[in-house]
Amino acid sequence: MNKSAQHIAVLGGSGFVGGHLCQQLARAGHRITVLSRAGASCHSTTLIPRTRVITADVYDAGALTGIFKQHDVVINLVGILNERGFSGKGFQRAHVELTETIIKAMQQAGCQRYLHMSALGAGQGKSHYLISRGQAEALVEQASQQGLQTTIFQPSVIFGRGDSFINRFAQLLKIAPVLPLACPHSRFQPVWVGDVAAAFGRAVNDKSLVAETLELGGPNIYTLKQLVNYTRQVLGLRRWIIGLPKPLSWLQGQVMDFVPGKPFSSDNYRSLQLDSICQHNALPELGIPPRALEEVAPEYLLSASKRRRYQRYQATARRD
């Protein structure tokens, strides 16, 4: 048996990042427990080797304490981009209250290693999303000073098969001949989900990363309009993408607050007033060469036949 194998509890393990992370952890020989409010419905997660899914109320500190006593590492991937309503209470509960509960349970259980998912720009700006992310980080840093072995991860927008960013624009572009785009000049440094998962995997046994905050980004920086244009090009669609000025971007957020599912919101608008780019990308120092969007996106945006045609087109374009 791998002597460095750990027993790892993952909150948010049934989501987009969680699925990729659990697969990487399993390949490394770790044993994983995914905590979910709907454990019975996490069918794809249960298929991952050395992974079990248990139904748990993640806001119940007593229940978490009992679970954490059997684990070496806790990973918190839970996060939301929008909430019901506008007060910020949803963000507070998902980001701040949950983090506080996890830390309390770990301290009572004697479980020492904690990996925390946050975001670039946490604690900055005026959005409930970023403010609550910053408040959660403050709790983690305080716990670190009290002896908990913590590492915070701050990725830019994460892309990959199953993402809710590139895929969302792909779906909109397929149905809308004209796409009015809020905050078109906001800048991102998209990072591949596999690289994010690898960074978490490195940190499980790397004590040099204790008490560190790691920014994670890809190799390239894009404006939002460039990302949407790239998605349109990969799909081979003719669409008119209209970048909205700031007043109309704000108005779009106000209107979308009332659209079911909130594909965009006033809080998203406030988050987009800050660029999501790294000051110091930690991936190269972790020995993880960041993969570019252009290497990965066609693999999940296109069918096999369309992907081959796109690759031939790209090869011809490069020769020209």
C-alpha positions in Angstrom: 0.0 0.0 0.0 1.2 3.5 -0.8 2.6 4.8 2.5 1.7 8.4 1.6 -2.0 7.5 1.0 -4.4 9.6 3.0 -8.0 9.2 4.0 -9.6 12.4 2.5 -13.0 13.9 3.2 -14.3 16.1 0.3 -17.1 18.5 0.6 -18.4 19.6 -2.8 -17.0 16.4 -4.3 -20.0 15.7 -6.5 -19.6 18.9 -8.4 -17.5 19.9 -11.5 -14.2 20.3 -9.8 -14.9 17.6 -7.3 -15.4 14.9 -9.9 -12.0 15.6 -11.5 -10.3 15.9 -8.1 -11.6 12.7 -6.8 -10.4 10.8 -9.9 -6.9 12.3 -9.4 -6.8 11.5 -5.7 -8.0 7.9 -6.4 -5.2 7.4 -9.0 -2.7 8.6 -6.4 -3.9 5.8 -4.1 -5.9 7.9 -1.6 -9.2 6.9 0.0 -11.9 9.4 -0.5 -15.2 10.1 1.3 -17.5 12.5 -0.5 -20.0 14.3 1.8 -23.2 15.2 0.1 -26.7 16.2 1.1 -27.9 13.9 -1.8 -25.5 11.0 -1.5 -27.8 8.5 -3.2 -28.0 10.6 -6.4 -24.2 10.9 -6.9 -24.0 8.0 -9.2 -21.0 9.1 -11.3 -18.9 9.8 -8.1 -19.6 6.4 -6.7 -18.0 4.8 -9.8 -14.6 6.4 -8.9 -12.3 3.7 -7.4 -11.6 4.0 -3.6 -14.4 6.6 -3.3 -17.5 6.4 -1.2 -20.3 8.8 -1.0 -22.2 9.4 2.3 -25.2 11.5 2.9 -24.5 14.2 5.5 -25.7 17.6 6.7 -22.5 19.6 6.1 -23.8 22.3 8.4 -24.0 20.0 11.4 -20.7 20.4 13.3 -21.4 17.4 15.4 -21.9 15.1 12.4 -18.9 16.5 10.7 -16.8 15.9 13.8 -17.6 12.2 13.9 -16.7 11.9 10.2 -13.5 13.9 10.4 -12.2 11.7 13.2 -11.7 9.0 10.6 -9.9 11.2 8.1 -6.4 12.7 7.6 -7.4 15.6 5.3 -10.5 17.7 4.6 -11.0 19.4 1.3 -13.7 22.1 0.9 -14.8 22.8 -2.7 -18.2 24.2 -1.9 -19.0 27.5 -3.6 -21.9 29.2 -5.3 -21.9 31.9 -8.0 -25.4 33.1 -7.4 -28.0 33.0 -4.6 -31.7 33.1 -4.2 -32.6 36.7 -3.5 -30.2 39.6 -3.2 -29.2 40.0 0.4 -25.9 38.0 0.4 -27.3 35.5 2.9 -26.8 32.6 0.5 -23.2 33.5 0.0 -22.6 33.9 3.7 -24.1 30.5 4.4 -22.3 28.6 1.6 -18.9 30.3 2.0 -18.6 31.7 5.5 -20.9 29.7 7.8 -19.8 26.4 6.2 -16.1 27.2 6.5 -16.6 28.1 10.1 -18.5 24.8 10.8 -15.8 22.8 9.0 -13.0 24.4 11.0 -14.8 23.9 14.3 -15.5 20.2 13.5 -11.8 19.6 12.4 -10.5 21.1 15.6 -12.8 19.0 17.7 -11.9 15.9 15.7 -8.2 16.4 15.8 -8.0 16.4 12.0 -5.2 18.7 11.0 -4.9 19.2 7.2 -7.4 21.5 5.5 -7.4 22.5 1.8 -9.8 25.4 1.0 -11.2 26.4 -2.4 -11.5 30.2 -2.8 -11.2 32.5 -5.8 -9.0 35.2 -7.2 -10.0 38.6 -5.9 -11.4 37.1 -2.7 -12.1 40.0 -0.2 -12.0 42.7 -2.9 -14.7 44.6 -4.7 -18.3 45.0 -3.8 -19.9 41.7 -4.8 -21.3 39.4 -2.2 -19.5 36.5 -3.9 -16.0 38.0 -3.4 -16.7 39.6 0.0 -17.9 36.2 1.4 -14.9 34.4 -0.2 -12.6 36.9 1.6 -14.4 36.4 4.9 -14.0 32.7 4.6 -10.3 33.1 3.9 -9.9 35.2 7.0 -11.4 32.3 9.1 -9.0 29.8 7.5 -6.0 32.1 8.2 -7.1 32.5 11.8 -7.4 28.7 12.1 -3.9 28.4 10.6 -2.6 30.6 13.4 -4.2 28.3 15.9 -2.4 25.2 14.5 -4.6 23.9 11.6 -2.5 23.0 8.6 -4.2 25.0 5.9 -3.7 25.8 2.2 -6.0 28.2 0.3 -6.4 28.0 -3.5 -7.4 31.0 -5.5 -8.2 29.9 -9.1 -9.3 32.2 -12.0 -12.4 30.9 -13.9 -12.1 27.1 -14.3 -12.7 25.4 -17.6 -13.0 21.8 -18.7 -15.5 19.1 -19.6 -18.7 19.8 -17.6 -17.8 23.4 -16.8 -20.5 26.0 -16.3 -18.5 28.9 -18.0 -17.4 28.0 -21.5 -20.3 25.5 -21.9 -22.8 28.2 -20.8 -21.7 30.6 -23.6 -21.6 27.7 -26.0 -25.3 26.9 -25.3 -26.2 30.6 -25.6 -24.4 31.0 -28.9 -26.2 27.9 -30.4 -29.6 29.5 -29.8 -28.9 33.3 -30.1 -28.0 34.9 -33.4 -27.1 38.1 -31.4 -25.5 37.9 -27.9 -25.4 41.1 -25.9 -22.4 40.6 -23.6 -22.0 42.4 -20.3 -18.6 43.6 -19.1 -16.9 42.5 -22.3 -13.5 43.9 -21.3 -13.3 42.0 -18.0 -10.1 39.9 -18.0 -9.6 36.3 -17.0 -6.8 33.8 -16.8 -8.8 30.5 -17.4 -7.3 27.5 -15.7 -7.9 23.9 -16.7 -9.8 21.8 -14.1 -7.2 19.1 -14.4 -4.5 21.5 -13.3 -6.6 22.7 -10.4 -7.1 19.1 -9.3 -3.4 18.4 -9.7 -2.6 21.4 -7.4 -4.9 20.1 -4.7 -3.4 16.7 -5.1 0.2 18.0 -4.6 -0.9 19.8 -1.5 -2.3 16.7 0.3 1.2 15.5 1.3 3.3 18.6 0.7 3.9 20.2 4.1 5.8 23.1 2.4 2.4 24.4 1.2 1.0 24.7 4.7 -0.2 28.3 5.5 0.1 29.2 1.8 -2.4 30.9 -0.5 -1.9 29.7 -4.0 -3.1 31.6 -7.1 -4.0 29.3 -10.0 -4.2 30.4 -13.6 -3.7 29.3 -17.1 -0.9 30.4 -19.5 -3.0 33.1 -21.2 -5.1 36.1 -20.3 -8.3 37.0 -22.3 -11.1 39.5 -22.1 -14.5 38.1 -21.7 -15.4 39.0 -25.3 -12.3 37.2 -26.6 -13.4 34.1 -24.7 -16.8 34.2 -26.2 -15.5 34.9 -29.7 -13.1 31.9 -29.3 -16.0 29.7 -28.3 -18.0 30.9 -31.3 -15.1 30.1 -33.7 -14.6 26.6 -32.3 -18.3 25.9 -32.8 -18.1 27.3 -36.3 -21.1 29.7 -35.7 -21.8 33.0 -37.3 -23.0 35.2 -34.4 -23.0 38.8 -33.6 -21.5 39.4 -30.2 -22.2 42.9 -28.9 -20.1 44.2 -26.0 -22.3 46.3 -23.8 -21.1 49.5 -22.2 -21.0 49.7 -18.4 -24.5 51.2 -17.9 -26.1 48.6 -20.1 -24.0 45.8 -18.4 -25.4 47.0 -15.1 -28.9 47.0 -16.4 -28.5 43.5 -17.8 -27.5 42.3 -14.4 -30.5 44.0 -12.8 -32.9 42.4 -15.3 -31.3 38.9 -15.1 -31.7 38.9 -11.4 -35.3 37.9 -12.1 -34.7 35.3 -14.8 -35.0 31.7 -13.4 -31.6 30.2 -12.9 -29.9 33.6 -12.9 -27.6 33.1 -16.0 -26.2 36.5 -15.1 -26.9 38.7 -12.0 -26.2 42.0 -10.4 -23.8 40.3 -8.2 -22.0 38.8 -11.2 -21.8 42.3 -12.6 -20.1 43.5 -9.4 -17.6 40.6 -9.5 -16.7 41.4 -13.1 -15.6 44.9 -12.1 -12.4 43.2 -11.0 -10.1 41.3 -13.3 -9.6 37.6 -12.4 -5.9 37.3 -13.2 -2.9 36.0 -11.2 -0.2 38.2 -9.7 1.8 35.1 -9.1 0.7 31.8 -10.7 1.6 28.9 -8.4 1.2 26.2 -11.0 4.7 26.2 -12.5 6.3 26.2 -9.1 4.2 23.1 -8.2 5.6 21.4 -11.3 2.3 21.7 -13.2 2.7 23.3 -16.7 -0.7 25.1 -17.2 -2.7 23.8 -20.1 -4.1 26.4 -22.5 -7.8 26.8 -23.3 -7.1 26.1 -27.0 -5.6 22.7 -26.1 -8.6 21.5 -24.2 -11.8 23.3 -25.2 -12.3 21.7 -28.6 -12.2 18.2 -27.0 -15.4 18.9 -25.1 -17.2 21.5 -27.2 -17.1 19.4 -30.4 -18.1 15.9 -31.4 -15.3 13.7 -32.7 -16.1 14.4 -36.4 -16.4 18.1 -35.9 -13.2 18.1 -33.8 -11.2 16.5 -36.6 -12.5 19.1 -39.1 -11.6 21.9 -36.6 -8.1 20.4 -36.2 -7.6 20.2 -39.9 -8.8 23.8 -40.2 -6.3 24.9 -37.5 -3.4 23.1 -39.2 -4.2 24.8 -42.5 -4.6 28.2 -40.9 -1.1 27.8 -39.3 0.5 26.9 -42.6 -1.1 30.0 -44.2 
